[in-house]
Amino acid sequence: MLLEISCKIAFVSLYQEATKFIPSEAWKQIEKYIPIPLLEAINEYQPLIKAINVEANRIVLGSEQLVEQPQSQLTSLFENINLTFNKHTNNKQYFYPIQALTAESIFPTKEKTSDIEKQKKVLLQNFMQGLAKIPHSHKENLVLWLDHFDTALQCFFSSLPSVYTAEISQYDHLKTTVAIATALVLADEQNKAKPFLLIQGDFFGIQDFIFSGGRETNKRAAKILRGRSFQVSLFTELAALKVLEACELPSTSQLMNAAGKFLIVAPNTEKIRQAIYRVQNELNQWFVDNTYGLVGLGLAVKEAAVSDFFGQTFKKLRDSLFKELEKIKLQRLDLTATTASVQNIKYPFGECQYNSYFPAEDSDKQQSIISADQIKIGEYLAKKARIIICNKNAEIYQDRETTKLSLSIFSYHIIFTSTEEITGKFGKQAQAQQIKRLWDFELPKNTSSSLWNGYARRYINAYIPYFIVDGEADIKKYKIVDKDNISYEKDKIKTFDYLACEDREKDDMGNYIGQAALMTLKGDVDNLGLIFQKGLKQPNFAKMAALSRQMNQFFSLWLPAYCVEHQQNMYTVFAGGDDFFLIGPWYSTQKLAFAMQQNFARYVANNPEIHFSSGMVMTKVGTPVHRLGEMAEEALEKAKKVDGKNAVTIYQTSVGWNKWETLSTLELKIEELAKKYNISTSYLYSLIYFAKQAQNKENNLENTMWRSRFYYRTVRYVVDKLKKEERETALKEITQLLGEQGIETHKMQFIIPLFNYFYKLRNN
C-alpha cells in the first residue's frame, strides 16, 4: 500500500515540475496514456506537493532563492569544471542540440540551434507520441509504468535546460527534485530535522569475479566474459531494486547506478532503517551462498538534513558520501556478524571447469549453475532485447523466444525475451503485479538511432562481435583458428581466435600477412574523485546527479553505438561509469582507443582538465584470462604515472595522448619510406636500439653516439644499395624522418610506430 502511495507522490511531484515546461494543452493529450490512479492523485496530493516541491527545488539547487530564468539551450556542465584552486570560469560556449536522446546527441557543440522554439515543439510532440509505445496493460502496475515513464522523460528532456539554470537539464532537475520531494513527504515527523536517508550501494570484487579462472576458461573466454560482466550489472541493478522495494519507493528515488555503484534517496524512518539492515543481511548471505564470498555488495546509509545541501555544508555531505563508500569496503559481507560464512559445500562432480571456486552441477558439462547462466547470457545478448524481473511465482510461459536464467538473484527470477511483439504478451502478469521491472537493454543500431522503445531502459549491455551469417573460415586469413572451430553460425559470439586474425590483410601478392594477436585495452577517467569533489564552482545535488549520469553515458551509450558503426570486432568486457575494458584485434584496438580519446575530449567540451588514461597489452590467443586483467592494469598504472596523466601505455612505453596522432603519422611515413627505398626490416629493427640510447643518453656517455651509429648504418645498409642518383635524396629523407622526427624527437616512444610496422608485416 505504501509503495502505491509513494508512486502517487512521486508522480504528482513530477507532474508539478513538468508543468513548468509542458503546456497545459499538451498535458491534456498526455492524460490518456497515464494510469487513472495517478491522474486522480493529482487532485488529492497537489496542494501538499506544491509547497514541498518549492522546498525540494531549493534543496537540489542548493539555493534559498528560486528565480525562473527561461533558458534557450542546455550548456555543458563539463565546460567549466576546473581542478586548479580558485580558477573557475563561467564559459557558455558549448550547447546541446535540441534532440531526443541518441549516442550522438549527447555531444555539445559550439553551434547554437536555430528555430529553438520550433525544435522544442517537435521534441514535445515526439514525447507525446512516444508515450503510446508504453504497453497499455502496464498502466495497471504503477511502479512498472512509472519506471517506463522515467525513461521517456530522460529520452526527450535531457537535452533541454532547467527553468532555473542552463547547466542542468530538465530531466536531471526533475529527477532529483522528485526524489527529494518524495522523501520529504514520507519522512517520520520525529526525523524532520534530518528527513533524508542517502543510501549508497557499492559492488566489490568485480574484477576478481569477471577474470576468475578454471581449466576451460581460456577456451570459452569469449562466451563467458561478457556474461559475467552483464551478471555484475544485474547484481547491482537488482540490489538497488531490492532496496527500493524494502523502502517501498519507485524507481524515481534512485538517482545513480553505474560501475557497480548506486544512490537512492529515501525518507528517514525507523521502518526503512530496519528494512535496509535486513536487505544487507540478505544480500550478504546470497553472495556467500552463491559466490562463496568472491563478490559482494555493501550498503552505506547517511542521514542528511535540509541544511546539508547548501553551500559549504553540501561539500561536507558529498565528501562524507565518498568516505562512507570507502568504509563499507572494509566491512565486506559482514563476516564477523550475522552472515553464515562457513559453508558445507561438496564437490561430487569436481570443480566448475570455468570457475574453480564453484562446484560443478553434474558430471556431463561440469559447469556450476552460475557459470552456466553466464554462458546463456552471452548467447541471449545477441538475440534478446528485454529482460523481465519477476516474482518466483510469476506464471510466465517459456519458449525459444522467452528464457529464464537457472539461478534466481535475491529472490527475483530473471527472464530474457526478444521483440516488442513477444514482450507484449506479459500484460496479464504485469497487471497481477508479478512483474517487478521490464527493462530494455537493446543496443542502438547506430549513433543516431532513437533509444526510446516504450520500456524502461538500463544501460547494462555492451557491444560484442557476433557472426552475422553461417559460414566457414578462410584458413589463409584465420590460420590460428582450431580445425573444430572453422565452421561458424549466425548470431554466435565471434571467438578470440577469429578476432586475433581480423587485422590480417592481403599484401601485393594476394597473400595474408600481419600478426595474429589480441590487444587488451583498459582505461578510466583521470582524477574522477577530484572532479566530483573540487571541479564544480558551485556544486549542488542536481549537478552531482547530472555529472554522474553524463559521465556514464559516454561509456555505456556512445561506445557500443560507435563500435556498431566503426569497430565491429571489438569485444567489450565492461564499459560504464568512468572505466572500460575491451579486447580486440591488436591494431584495430589502437584505432578505437584513439577514437575514444578524441571523442571523449569532444564530449567534455574540450576541457583540458578532463581526460582518461589507458593501458594496452598485446597477447597471443590463449593467454590466461586473469593475466589479461593483470597486465592491462599494470599498463594503465604506468600510464597514470605520466606527468599530468592523460596518457596511454603500449608496448611497455607510455606516451601522452597529445603525441599519439603524430606517432601514427610517423608510422604511415615509415611504411612509405620503406617501400620507396626498399628498406629492410633488420635495419628498422636496429632503430629500436638507437631509440633506447637516445632515451638514456644522460646516464651513459656511449649512448650519446647514437647519431653517428645511426648515420653509418643508414649509409651502409640502405643508401649504398641504391642507385647513385637516389642516394643524396634518400639519405636526407631517411635521416630527417627516422633520425630527427623519429629518434631525436620521440626517443623511446618511437618504438610504438616501429612495432606497429613490424607486426603488420609478420606472417605467423
C-alpha positions in Angstrom: 0.0 0.0 0.0 2.8 2.4 0.9 4.5 1.7 -2.4 1.4 2.8 -4.3 1.3 6.0 -2.2 5.0 6.6 -2.9 4.3 6.2 -6.7 1.4 8.7 -6.5 3.5 11.2 -4.5 6.4 10.9 -6.9 4.1 11.3 -10.0 2.4 14.4 -8.6 5.7 15.9 -7.8 6.9 15.1 -11.3 3.7 16.5 -12.8 4.0 19.7 -10.7 7.5 20.3 -12.0 6.8 19.2 -15.6 4.0 21.8 -15.9 6.8 24.4 -16.0 7.9 23.2 -19.4 5.0 21.1 -20.7 2.0 23.3 -21.6 -1.4 22.5 -20.2 -2.9 21.7 -23.7 -0.1 19.1 -24.1 -0.9 17.6 -20.7 -4.5 17.1 -21.9 -3.2 14.9 -24.7 -0.8 13.1 -22.4 -3.5 12.2 -19.9 -4.9 9.3 -22.0 -1.5 7.5 -21.5 -1.4 8.0 -17.7 -2.8 5.4 -15.2 -6.1 6.6 -13.8 -4.9 6.3 -10.1 -2.1 8.7 -10.9 -4.4 11.2 -12.5 -6.7 11.1 -9.5 -3.7 11.6 -7.2 -3.0 15.0 -8.8 -6.2 16.5 -7.1 -5.5 14.6 -3.9 -1.9 15.5 -3.3 -1.3 18.6 -5.4 -1.8 21.2 -2.5 0.7 19.3 -0.3 3.2 18.6 -3.1 3.2 22.2 -4.4 4.7 23.5 -1.3 7.0 20.5 -0.9 8.3 20.9 -4.4 9.4 24.5 -3.8 11.5 23.3 -0.9 12.8 20.3 -2.9 13.9 22.7 -5.7 15.8 24.8 -3.2 17.5 21.7 -1.9 18.6 20.2 -5.2 19.9 23.6 -6.4 21.5 24.5 -3.1 19.9 27.9 -3.2 17.4 29.7 -1.0 16.4 31.9 -3.9 14.5 30.4 -6.8 14.3 32.6 -9.8 12.9 31.2 -13.0 15.1 32.2 -15.9 13.9 30.7 -19.1 17.0 29.3 -20.9 17.3 28.8 -24.7 19.7 25.9 -24.7 21.4 23.5 -22.3 25.0 24.3 -21.8 27.8 21.8 -20.9 28.4 21.0 -17.2 31.8 19.7 -18.2 32.9 23.0 -19.8 33.6 24.9 -16.5 35.0 22.1 -14.4 38.4 23.2 -13.1 40.7 21.4 -10.7 43.0 24.4 -10.2 42.3 26.1 -7.0 40.1 29.3 -7.3 40.3 29.4 -11.1 36.7 28.6 -12.1 35.2 30.1 -15.2 31.7 30.7 -16.4 32.0 30.0 -20.1 29.0 29.1 -22.1 30.4 28.3 -25.5 29.1 24.7 -25.8 25.4 23.8 -26.3 23.5 20.6 -26.7 21.3 20.0 -29.8 17.6 20.0 -29.0 17.0 16.4 -29.9 15.8 13.1 -28.5 18.5 11.1 -26.7 20.8 9.3 -29.1 24.5 8.3 -28.9 25.4 11.4 -31.0 23.0 14.0 -29.4 24.9 13.7 -26.0 27.8 15.7 -27.6 27.8 19.5 -27.1 28.8 21.8 -30.0 29.6 25.5 -30.4 26.8 25.8 -32.8 23.6 27.3 -31.4 20.4 25.8 -32.6 18.3 28.0 -34.9 14.5 27.9 -34.5 14.8 26.9 -30.9 11.1 27.1 -30.1 10.3 25.0 -33.2 12.7 22.4 -32.2 11.2 22.2 -28.7 7.8 21.8 -30.1 9.0 18.9 -32.3 10.6 17.3 -29.2 7.4 17.7 -27.2 5.4 16.2 -30.0 7.7 13.2 -30.2 7.5 12.7 -26.5 3.7 12.6 -26.6 3.7 10.2 -29.5 6.3 8.1 -27.8 4.1 7.5 -24.7 1.8 5.4 -26.9 4.6 2.8 -27.0 4.2 2.0 -23.3 2.1 -1.2 -23.1 -1.4 -0.3 -22.1 -1.6 -3.2 -19.7 1.3 -1.8 -17.7 -0.9 1.1 -16.6 -2.3 -1.4 -14.1 1.1 -1.7 -12.5 2.0 1.8 -11.2 5.6 1.1 -10.2 6.3 -0.6 -13.6 4.6 2.2 -15.6 6.5 4.9 -13.7 9.8 3.3 -14.5 8.9 3.4 -18.2 7.8 7.0 -17.9 11.0 7.9 -16.2 13.0 6.7 -19.2 10.7 8.5 -21.6 11.4 11.8 -19.7 15.1 11.0 -20.0 15.0 10.3 -23.7 13.1 13.5 -24.6 14.1 16.1 -21.9 17.7 15.5 -21.1 18.7 17.9 -23.9 16.7 20.9 -22.6 17.7 23.2 -19.8 16.1 23.5 -16.4 13.9 26.6 -16.0 16.4 27.8 -13.3 19.8 27.2 -14.8 21.2 26.3 -18.2 23.8 23.9 -16.7 21.3 21.3 -15.6 18.9 19.5 -17.9 15.2 19.5 -17.3 15.4 15.7 -16.7 18.2 15.8 -14.1 16.5 18.7 -12.3 13.1 16.9 -12.4 14.6 13.6 -11.3 16.4 15.0 -8.2 13.5 17.2 -7.2 11.1 14.3 -7.3 13.4 12.1 -5.3 13.8 14.7 -2.6 10.1 15.7 -2.5 9.1 12.0 -2.1 11.4 11.7 0.9 10.2 14.9 2.4 6.6 13.8 2.3 7.2 10.3 3.7 9.8 11.1 6.4 8.8 10.5 10.0 7.7 13.5 12.0 10.3 12.9 14.7 13.0 12.9 12.0 12.1 16.2 10.3 15.4 17.7 11.4 17.1 15.1 9.2 14.4 13.9 6.8 16.7 12.1 4.3 18.5 8.8 4.2 21.0 8.7 1.4 21.6 5.0 0.6 24.7 4.1 -1.4 25.4 0.7 -2.8 28.9 -0.4 -3.8 29.7 -3.7 -5.6 33.1 -5.1 -4.7 35.2 -7.8 -6.2 34.1 -7.0 -9.8 37.4 -7.9 -11.5 38.1 -10.9 -9.3 34.7 -12.2 -10.4 35.0 -11.4 -14.1 38.5 -12.7 -14.5 38.4 -15.7 -12.2 39.6 -18.9 -14.0 39.1 -22.5 -14.4 40.7 -25.2 -16.6 38.4 -24.4 -19.6 38.0 -20.6 -19.1 40.5 -19.6 -21.8 38.9 -21.9 -24.5 35.5 -20.3 -24.0 36.6 -16.9 -22.8 34.6 -15.0 -25.4 31.4 -16.9 -24.4 31.8 -16.3 -20.7 33.4 -12.8 -20.1 30.5 -10.8 -21.4 28.1 -13.0 -19.5 30.0 -12.3 -16.3 30.1 -8.6 -16.8 26.4 -8.5 -17.6 25.8 -10.5 -14.5 27.6 -7.9 -12.4 25.4 -5.2 -13.8 22.4 -7.4 -13.0 23.6 -7.9 -9.4 23.9 -4.1 -8.9 20.5 -3.2 -10.6 18.7 -5.9 -8.6 20.3 -4.9 -5.3 19.1 -1.4 -6.0 15.6 -2.8 -6.7 15.7 -4.8 -3.5 16.5 -1.7 -1.6 13.7 0.3 -3.4 11.2 -2.5 -2.6 12.2 -2.7 1.0 11.8 1.1 1.3 8.6 0.9 -0.7 9.8 3.5 -3.2 9.5 3.8 -7.0 12.5 4.0 -9.4 12.3 7.8 -9.4 14.0 7.7 -6.0 17.1 6.0 -7.5 19.4 8.7 -8.9 22.5 6.9 -9.9 23.5 3.4 -11.0 26.8 3.0 -12.8 30.0 1.0 -12.5 28.7 -1.1 -9.6 27.5 1.9 -7.5 24.1 3.4 -6.9 22.4 6.1 -4.8 18.9 6.1 -3.5 17.1 8.9 -1.7 14.8 7.5 1.0 12.8 9.1 3.8 14.3 8.9 7.2 12.1 6.4 9.1 12.9 3.7 11.6 11.0 1.2 9.4 13.2 1.9 6.5 16.4 1.7 8.6 15.4 -1.8 9.7 14.5 -2.7 6.1 17.9 -1.7 4.8 19.5 -3.7 7.6 17.5 -6.8 6.6 18.4 -6.3 2.9 22.1 -6.0 3.7 21.9 -9.3 5.6 20.0 -10.9 2.7 22.5 -9.7 0.1 25.5 -10.8 2.2 24.0 -14.3 2.7 23.1 -14.6 -1.0 26.7 -13.7 -2.1 28.2 -16.1 0.4 25.8 -19.0 -0.6 26.1 -18.5 -4.4 29.5 -16.9 -5.0 31.3 -18.2 -1.8 32.3 -14.6 -0.9 34.0 -14.0 -4.2 31.9 -10.8 -4.6 29.5 -8.8 -2.5 27.6 -5.5 -2.3 27.7 -3.1 0.6 25.1 -0.6 1.6 26.1 2.7 3.3 23.4 4.8 4.9 23.8 8.5 5.6 21.3 10.8 7.4 21.0 14.3 5.9 19.3 17.5 7.0 17.9 20.1 4.6 20.8 22.4 5.5 23.3 19.8 4.4 22.5 20.5 0.8 23.5 24.2 0.9 26.8 26.0 0.4 30.0 24.6 2.1 27.9 22.2 4.1 27.0 20.4 0.8 30.7 19.8 0.1 31.0 18.2 3.5 28.0 16.0 2.8 29.4 15.0 -0.6 32.8 14.2 0.9 31.2 12.1 3.6 29.4 10.1 1.0 32.7 9.2 -0.6 34.1 8.3 2.8 31.1 6.1 3.6 31.8 4.1 0.4 35.4 3.5 1.5 34.2 2.4 4.9 31.8 -0.3 3.7 34.5 -1.8 1.5 36.3 -2.7 4.8 33.1 -4.4 6.1 32.8 -6.8 3.2 30.0 -9.3 3.7 29.9 -8.5 7.4 31.5 -11.9 8.1 32.1 -11.2 11.8 28.5 -10.6 12.5 25.3 -12.1 11.1 26.4 -13.7 7.8 26.7 -17.5 8.0 30.2 -17.7 6.3 31.1 -21.4 6.9 29.5 -23.4 4.1 29.2 -27.2 3.9 29.9 -27.5 0.2 30.7 -30.7 -1.5 32.2 -31.3 -4.9 30.9 -34.7 -6.0 31.3 -33.8 -9.7 34.5 -31.9 -9.2 35.0 -28.2 -9.7 33.4 -26.0 -12.3 35.6 -26.0 -15.4 35.1 -22.2 -15.9 35.5 -21.1 -12.3 37.4 -23.3 -9.9 35.8 -21.7 -6.9 32.4 -23.3 -7.7 31.3 -26.9 -7.6 30.1 -28.5 -10.9 26.4 -29.3 -11.0 26.8 -32.6 -13.0 29.5 -34.8 -14.4 28.4 -34.1 -18.0 29.0 -30.4 -18.7 30.9 -29.8 -15.4 29.5 -26.3 -15.0 28.4 -24.5 -11.9 24.9 -23.1 -12.1 26.3 -19.5 -12.1 28.8 -20.3 -14.9 26.0 -22.0 -17.0 23.9 -18.8 -16.7 26.9 -16.7 -17.7 27.2 -18.7 -20.9 23.5 -18.4 -21.5 23.6 -14.6 -21.1 26.4 -14.3 -23.7 24.1 -16.2 -26.1 21.0 -14.3 -25.2 22.5 -10.8 -25.7 22.7 -11.4 -29.4 19.0 -12.4 -29.8 17.1 -10.8 -26.9 16.2 -7.2 -26.3 14.3 -7.1 -23.0 14.7 -8.5 -19.5 11.9 -9.3 -17.1 12.4 -9.2 -13.4 9.6 -11.1 -11.7 8.4 -12.9 -8.6 9.3 -16.6 -8.1 5.7 -17.5 -8.5 5.1 -15.5 -11.7 3.4 -17.6 -14.4 5.4 -16.8 -17.5 5.5 -19.3 -20.3 8.9 -20.1 -21.6 9.7 -20.9 -25.2 12.5 -20.3 -27.7 12.0 -16.5 -27.5 11.5 -16.3 -23.7 14.0 -17.9 -21.5 14.7 -17.9 -17.8 18.1 -18.0 -16.0 18.6 -21.0 -13.8 19.7 -19.0 -10.8 17.3 -16.6 -9.1 19.0 -13.5 -7.8 18.0 -12.0 -4.5 14.7 -14.0 -4.8 14.0 -12.5 -8.3 13.6 -14.6 -11.4 15.4 -13.2 -14.5 13.8 -13.8 -17.9 15.2 -12.8 -21.2 12.8 -12.1 -24.1 13.2 -10.5 -27.5 10.9 -8.4 -29.7 8.2 -5.9 -28.7 5.6 -8.3 -30.1 6.9 -11.1 -27.8 7.4 -8.7 -24.8 3.8 -7.5 -25.1 2.5 -10.9 -24.2 3.1 -10.3 -20.5 0.3 -7.9 -19.8 -1.6 -10.3 -17.5 1.5 -10.8 -15.3 2.1 -7.1 -15.2 -1.5 -6.4 -14.1 -1.2 -9.1 -11.4 1.9 -7.2 -10.1 4.0 -10.3 -10.7 6.4 -8.3 -12.9 8.7 -6.0 -10.9 10.6 -4.5 -13.8 10.7 -4.8 -17.5 13.9 -3.4 -18.9 15.0 -2.6 -22.4 18.7 -3.3 -22.9 18.8 -3.3 -26.7 21.9 -1.7 -28.2 21.3 1.3 -30.5 21.6 0.4 -34.2 24.0 3.3 -34.8 24.9 6.6 -33.1 21.8 8.4 -34.4 19.1 5.9 -33.7 16.5 6.6 -31.0 16.7 4.9 -27.6 13.0 5.0 -26.7 11.2 1.7 -27.4 8.4 2.1 -24.9 10.1 0.5 -21.9 12.4 1.5 -19.1 16.0 1.4 -20.3 19.0 0.2 -18.4 22.5 0.8 -19.9 23.8 -2.6 -18.9 24.5 -4.1 -22.3 27.8 -3.6 -24.3 28.9 -4.4 -27.8 30.5 -7.8 -28.6 31.0 -9.2 -32.1 28.8 -11.9 -33.4 28.9 -13.8 -36.7 26.3 -12.3 -39.0 25.9 -15.3 -41.3 26.6 -19.0 -41.3 29.9 -19.9 -42.9 33.3 -21.4 -42.9 36.6 -19.5 -42.2 39.2 -18.8 -44.8 42.1 -20.7 -43.2 44.6 -18.5 -45.0 43.4 -15.5 -43.1 42.3 -17.3 -39.9 45.3 -19.5 -39.7 45.3 -20.0 -36.0 41.6 -21.0 -35.7 41.2 -24.6 -34.5 40.0 -27.1 -37.0 36.9 -27.9 -35.0 36.1 -24.1 -35.0 36.4 -23.5 -38.7 32.6 -23.5 -39.3 30.5 -20.8 -37.6 26.9 -20.0 -37.2 24.9 -16.8 -37.3 24.4 -15.0 -34.0 27.1 -17.0 -32.3 29.8 -15.0 -30.4 32.9 -14.5 -32.5 35.6 -16.2 -30.6 39.0 -14.7 -29.7 40.9 -16.8 -32.3 38.8 -15.2 -35.0 39.2 -11.7 -33.5 43.0 -12.1 -33.4 43.1 -12.6 -37.1 40.8 -9.7 -38.2 43.7 -7.3 -38.8 45.5 -9.6 -41.2 45.3 -8.2 -44.7 46.4 -9.2 -48.2 49.8 -7.9 -49.5 50.6 -7.0 -53.1 50.9 -10.7 -54.0 47.4 -11.5 -52.6 48.8 -13.3 -49.5 47.5 -12.6 -46.0 50.1 -11.0 -43.7 50.0 -9.5 -40.3 50.3 -10.7 -36.7 47.5 -12.8 -35.3 47.2 -11.3 -31.9 44.8 -9.7 -29.4 45.1 -6.3 -27.8 43.6 -5.7 -24.4 42.5 -2.1 -23.6 41.8 -0.9 -20.1 41.3 2.7 -19.0 39.5 5.1 -16.7 38.9 8.8 -16.3 41.7 10.6 -14.5 41.2 12.4 -11.2 37.5 11.4 -11.1 37.3 11.9 -7.3 38.7 15.4 -7.6 36.3 16.2 -10.5 33.3 15.5 -8.2 34.8 17.0 -5.1 36.5 20.1 -6.4 35.7 20.5 -10.1 32.4 22.4 -9.8 32.4 26.1 -8.8 29.0 25.9 -7.1 28.2 22.2 -6.6 24.7 21.1 -5.7 22.8 17.8 -5.6 21.3 18.2 -9.1 24.7 18.9 -10.6 26.2 15.8 -8.9 23.5 13.5 -10.2 23.7 15.0 -13.7 27.5 14.7 -13.8 27.3 11.1 -12.7 24.7 10.3 -15.4 26.6 12.1 -18.1 30.0 10.6 -17.3 28.4 7.1 -17.5 26.6 7.8 -20.8 29.8 8.2 -22.8 31.0 4.7 -22.0 27.6 2.9 -21.7 25.8 4.6 -24.6 28.2 6.2 -27.1 30.9 3.5 -27.0 28.7 0.5 -28.0 26.9 2.6 -30.7 30.3 3.6 -32.1 31.5 0.0 -32.2 28.4 -1.0 -34.1 29.2 1.6 -36.8 33.0 1.6 -36.9 34.6 -1.3 -34.9 32.5 -4.4 -35.2 35.4 -6.7 -34.0 35.7 -5.1 -30.5 34.7 -7.3 -27.5 33.6 -5.2 -24.6 34.1 -6.9 -21.3 32.8 -3.8 -19.4 32.2 -0.1 -20.0 30.4 2.2 -17.8 30.7 4.7 -15.0 34.2 6.1 -15.7 36.1 3.0 -16.9 36.3 0.4 -19.7 37.9 -2.9 -20.6 37.9 -4.2 -24.2 39.6 -6.9 -26.1 40.0 -6.8 -29.9 42.4 -7.3 -32.9 45.8 -5.9 -32.0 45.7 -2.9 -34.4 42.0 -2.1 -34.5 42.1 -1.8 -30.8 44.6 1.0 -31.0 42.4 2.9 -33.5 39.4 2.5 -31.2 41.4 3.8 -28.2 42.4 6.9 -30.1 38.9 7.4 -31.4 37.6 7.2 -27.8 40.2 9.7 -26.6 39.3 12.2 -29.4 35.5 11.8 -28.9 35.8 12.0 -25.1 37.5 15.4 -25.5 34.6 16.5 -27.7 32.2 15.1 -25.2 33.6 17.1 -22.3 33.5 20.3 -24.3 37.3 20.1 -25.0 38.0 20.9 -21.3 41.7 20.1 -20.9 41.1 19.2 -17.2 39.0 16.2 -18.1 40.6 13.2 -19.7 41.3 9.5 -19.4 44.4 7.2 -19.4 44.6 3.8 -20.9 46.8 0.7 -20.9 47.1 -1.6 -23.9 48.7 -5.1 -23.8 49.3 -7.3 -26.9 49.0 -11.0 -26.3 48.6 -14.3 -28.2 45.3 -16.2 -28.1 45.2 -18.5 -25.1 46.8 -16.1 -22.5 45.0 -16.9 -19.2 42.1 -14.6 -18.7 43.2 -13.4 -15.3 46.6 -12.4 -16.8 44.9 -10.2 -19.3 43.3 -8.3 -16.5 46.6 -8.1 -14.5 48.7 -7.0 -17.4 46.2 -4.4 -18.6 46.0 -3.0 -15.1 49.8 -2.8 -14.9 49.9 -0.9 -18.2 47.2 1.5 -17.0 49.1 2.2 -13.8 52.2 3.0 -15.8 50.2 5.5 -17.9 48.8 7.1 -14.8 52.4 7.9 -13.7 53.0 10.2 -16.7 53.1 13.8 -15.5 49.6 15.1 -15.9 48.2 11.7 -16.7 46.1 11.9 -19.9 48.4 9.1 -21.4 48.5 5.7 -22.8 50.9 2.8 -22.3 51.5 0.3 -25.2 54.5 -2.0 -25.7 55.5 -1.1 -22.2 56.0 2.5 -23.3 54.0 5.4 -22.1 53.1 8.5 -24.2 50.8 11.4 -23.8 47.6 11.3 -25.9 48.7 14.6 -27.4 51.5 12.8 -29.2 49.6 9.8 -30.4 48.4 11.3 -33.7 52.0 12.4 -34.5 53.3 8.9 -33.9 50.5 7.4 -36.0 51.5 9.7 -38.9 55.1 8.7 -38.4 54.0 5.0 -38.8 52.5 5.8 -42.2 55.6 7.6 -43.3 57.8 4.7 -42.2 55.7 2.4 -44.5 56.0 4.8 -47.4 59.8 5.3 -46.9 60.4 1.5 -46.5 58.5 0.8 -49.7 60.2 3.7 -51.6 63.8 2.7 -50.8 63.3 -1.0 -50.2 64.4 -0.6 -46.6 65.0 -3.9 -44.8 63.2 -4.9 -41.6 66.6 -5.7 -40.0 67.7 -2.1 -40.5 64.5 -0.8 -39.0 64.9 -3.2 -36.0 68.2 -1.5 -35.2 66.4 1.8 -34.7 64.9 0.3 -31.5 68.4 0.2 -30.0 69.2 3.8 -31.1 65.9 4.9 -29.6 66.8 3.4 -26.3 70.2 5.1 -26.4 68.6 8.4 -27.2 66.3 8.0 -24.2 69.2 7.2 -21.8 72.0 9.4 -23.1 72.2 11.4 -19.9 73.3 8.2 -18.0 75.8 6.7 -20.4 78.4 8.5 -22.4 78.3 5.8 -25.0 74.6 6.4 -25.7 75.4 9.9 -27.0 77.0 8.3 -30.0 73.6 7.1 -31.4 73.6 9.7 -34.1 76.9 8.7 -35.7 76.0 5.0 -35.5 72.6 5.7 -37.0 74.2 7.7 -39.8 76.8 4.9 -40.5 74.2 2.2 -40.5 71.9 4.2 -42.8 74.6 4.8 -45.3 75.9 1.2 -45.3 72.7 -0.8 -45.2 70.3 1.4 -47.1 71.8 4.3 -49.1 74.8 2.4 -50.6 72.4 -0.2 -52.1 70.5 2.5 -54.1 71.3 4.0 -57.5 73.8 6.9 -57.3 71.3 9.5 -58.4 68.9 8.4 -55.5 71.5 8.4 -52.6 71.7 12.0 -51.6 67.9 12.5 -51.6 67.4 9.2 -49.8 70.0 9.9 -47.1 68.4 13.3 -46.5 64.8 11.9 -46.2 65.8 8.9 -44.0 67.9 10.9 -41.6 65.2 13.6 -41.3 62.3 11.2 -40.8 63.8 8.4 -38.8 66.6 10.3 -37.2 65.3 13.8 -36.4 61.5 13.4 -36.4 61.7 9.9 -35.0 64.5 9.1 -32.6 65.6 12.6 -31.8 62.1 13.9 -31.1 60.4 10.9 -29.6 63.2 8.8 -28.3 61.9 5.6 -26.7 58.3 6.4 -27.8 59.4 6.0 -31.4 59.3 2.2 -30.9 55.5 2.4 -31.0 55.2 3.2 -34.8 58.1 0.8 -35.4 56.5 -2.1 -33.6 53.2 -1.5 -35.4 55.1 -1.6 -38.7 56.8 -4.9 -37.9 53.6 -6.6 -36.7 51.7 -5.6 -39.8 54.3 -7.5 -41.9 54.5 -10.6 -39.8 53.1 -13.8 -41.1 52.8 -16.1 -38.1 
